[in-house]
Amino acid sequence: MTELMEIIQGRRSVRNYLNKAVTEETLNTILEALRWSPSWANSQCWEVVVVKDQETNKNSRPPCPQPTRPARPWSRHR
């Protein structure tokens, strides 16, 4: 249980990304993890778009808006 708590408490929400291509192996691992992740009533209601072309990426909408409010004090990493 301690190891699980360390993993949960050590997770991060990354918002700054490197301008570096993700390897095909890493991409496949991420997509496989998504495929096996639980969803409410097994609805699997997510949608994934993988863009590999820089030009297409420039013309697409931003992935997520920036948060409009600061994180709650209890959610900040210690």
KEKE-3310 file (N, C-alpha, C; in steps of 0.2 Angstrom, whole numbers, plus 5000, padded with zeros to 4 digits):
npx = (5004:5010:5019:5009:5003:5014:5016:5004:5004:5016:5013:5011:5005:5008:5012:5021:5029:5042:5049:5050:5049:5039:5043:5038:5036:5034:5022:5013:5013:5007:4995:4990:4989:4979:4969:4966:4962:4951:4933:4918:4905:4911:4910:4920:4922:4931:4941:4954:4966:4980:4993:5005:5012:5020:5014:5001:4998:5001:4990:4979:4968:4972:4977:4972:4964:4972:4972:4959:4958:4968:4977:4970:4975:4977:4979:4992:5009:5019)
npy = (4994:5006:5009:5011:5023:5032:5032:5038:5050:5056:5059:5070:5084:5088:5103:5109:5106:5097:5100:5088:5073:5059:5043:5029:5017:5022:5029:5019:5012:5021:5022:5009:5008:5017:5011:5000:5006:5010:5015:5023:5012:5005:5013:5019:5032:5041:5051:5050:5059:5058:5067:5069:5076:5092:5103:5101:5100:5114:5120:5115:5115:5121:5109:5109:5121:5134:5133:5142:5146:5145:5131:5121:5122:5110:5101:5103:5098:5092)
npz = (5000:5003:4993:4982:4987:4987:4973:4969:4976:4970:4957:4943:4934:4919:4910:4902:4888:4879:4863:4855:4846:4850:4853:4843:4850:4863:4861:4857:4869:4878:4872:4873:4887:4889:4883:4891:4903:4916:4914:4917:4919:4909:4898:4890:4885:4879:4868:4856:4848:4838:4833:4821:4812:4811:4805:4804:4817:4821:4816:4823:4837:4854:4866:4879:4889:4899:4917:4926:4939:4954:4960:4973:4990:4997:4987:4982:4979:4992)
capx = (5000:5014:5021:5004:5003:5020:5015:4998:5007:5021:5011:5012:5001:5013:5009:5026:5031:5048:5048:5053:5045:5038:5044:5032:5035:5031:5016:5010:5013:5002:4988:4988:4987:4972:4964:4965:4960:4944:4929:4912:4901:4914:4908:4925:4919:4937:4943:4961:4969:4987:4995:5013:5014:5020:5010:4994:4998:5000:4983:4974:4966:4976:4974:4968:4964:4975:4967:4957:4959:4974:4976:4968:4981:4977:4981:4999:5014:5023)
capy = (5000:5012:5010:5014:5030:5035:5033:5043:5057:5058:5061:5077:5087:5092:5108:5112:5100:5097:5100:5082:5068:5054:5037:5024:5012:5025:5031:5013:5010:5026:5021:5003:5010:5021:5006:4996:5010:5009:5020:5022:5007:5002:5017:5021:5038:5046:5051:5052:5061:5058:5071:5068:5082:5099:5108:5099:5102:5121:5122:5112:5119:5119:5103:5111:5128:5135:5134:5149:5147:5142:5124:5121:5121:5103:5097:5105:5093:5095)
capz = (5000:5004:4986:4979:4990:4984:4966:4969:4978:4966:4950:4941:4928:4915:4906:4898:4884:4875:4856:4854:4844:4855:4849:4841:4855:4869:4859:4858:4877:4881:4869:4876:4894:4889:4881:4897:4909:4918:4913:4920:4916:4903:4892:4886:4881:4878:4861:4856:4841:4838:4827:4821:4808:4814:4801:4806:4825:4822:4814:4827:4843:4859:4869:4885:4891:4906:4923:4928:4946:4957:4963:4980:4994:4999:4981:4980:4981:4998)
cpx = (5004:5017:5016:5003:5008:5019:5009:5001:5012:5019:5011:5007:5006:5010:5015:5029:5038:5046:5052:5048:5044:5039:5038:5031:5032:5024:5011:5008:5007:4995:4986:4986:4980:4967:4962:4962:4953:4940:4922:4907:4904:4912:4913:4924:4925:4938:4950:4963:4976:4989:5003:5016:5014:5015:5003:4993:4997:4993:4978:4973:4971:4973:4970:4969:4968:4970:4965:4958:4965:4972:4974:4974:4982:4980:4988:5003:5018:5030)
cpy = (5006:5014:5013:5021:5034:5037:5039:5050:5060:5060:5068:5078:5091:5097:5111:5106:5102:5097:5094:5077:5062:5047:5033:5019:5016:5027:5025:5011:5014:5024:5014:5004:5013:5015:5001:5000:5010:5016:5018:5018:5005:5006:5019:5027:5043:5046:5054:5053:5061:5062:5071:5073:5088:5104:5107:5101:5110:5123:5119:5117:5117:5113:5104:5118:5128:5135:5141:5151:5143:5135:5125:5119:5114:5099:5099:5100:5096:5095)
cpz = (5000:4997:4982:4981:4987:4976:4965:4971:4974:4959:4949:4935:4924:4910:4901:4895:4880:4868:4853:4852:4849:4850:4848:4847:4861:4867:4860:4865:4880:4878:4872:4884:4894:4887:4887:4903:4910:4916:4916:4916:4909:4897:4887:4881:4879:4870:4860:4849:4842:4831:4827:4816:4811:4811:4804:4813:4825:4820:4818:4833:4849:4863:4875:4887:4898:4911:4924:4935:4949:4960:4971:4984:4996:4993:4979:4983:4987:4996)
residu = (MET:THR:GLU:LEU:MET:GLU:ILE:ILE:GLN:GLY:ARG:ARG:SER:VAL:ARG:ASN:TYR:LEU:ASN:LYS:ALA:VAL:THR:GLU:GLU:THR:LEU:ASN:THR:ILE:LEU:GLU:ALA:LEU:ARG:TRP:SER:PRO:SER:TRP:ALA:ASN:SER:GLN:CYS:TRP:GLU:VAL:VAL:VAL:VAL:LYS:ASP:GLN:GLU:THR:ASN:LYS:ASN:SER:ARG:PRO:PRO:CYS:PRO:GLN:PRO:THR:ARG:PRO:ALA:ARG:PRO:TRP:SER:ARG:HIS:ARG)
# end
